[in-house]
Amino acid sequence: MPDNRLKDLGSDVKFLIVAFLVVLSIGFYSGILFVDHTTSSSPNGIVENYLGNEQDENASIMKFRKSEREMLSLIHGHVLSMALIFFALGFLVSMAELNKFWKRFLILEPFFSIVLTFGGMYLLWKGMNWMTYIIMLSGIVMTMVYTASVIIVLWQVASKTSE
């Protein structure tokens, strides 16, 4: 079906997709930088970010345990926005010419990572400190899938229409 392949779209739609992905990626990767800034991308940094470090006399920056309201607000906002981000990106990936397995993986995996990452944050906050490793792994996989999906979509949008 030529009307649902990325490389067969009209130039105006291709420009829209490129502009959307550039701005979306600025937002996505600035969020990753913020996570690195607040957690130092380390298991201990993740624990401190949600559970605080008031007992650590050597802490250079004092962090306090997040309240339940803060946690629920953070999780609610991120799950909803990330679901929409990956719905839009998944829709674009669905129009890519790609092996069926990889296409389905790139479309579905982010939704599992969203649940694992933000569900893991809540469970970490409830005292399951080992969830920090699940949070890190699912966040890394989510970022890798995001990056691969954007590259694939941009590559195919840049491709010439096939006859």
Secondary structure, DSSP 8 states (H G I E B T S, - for coil): -GGGSGGGS-HHHHHHHHHHHHHHHHHHHHHHHHHHHHHTTSHHHHHHHHH--TT-TT-SS------HHHHHHHHHHHHHHHHHHHHHHHHHHHTS---HHHHHHHHHHHHHHHHHHHHHHHHHHTT-TTHHHHHHHHHHHHHHHHHHHHHHHHHHHHS----
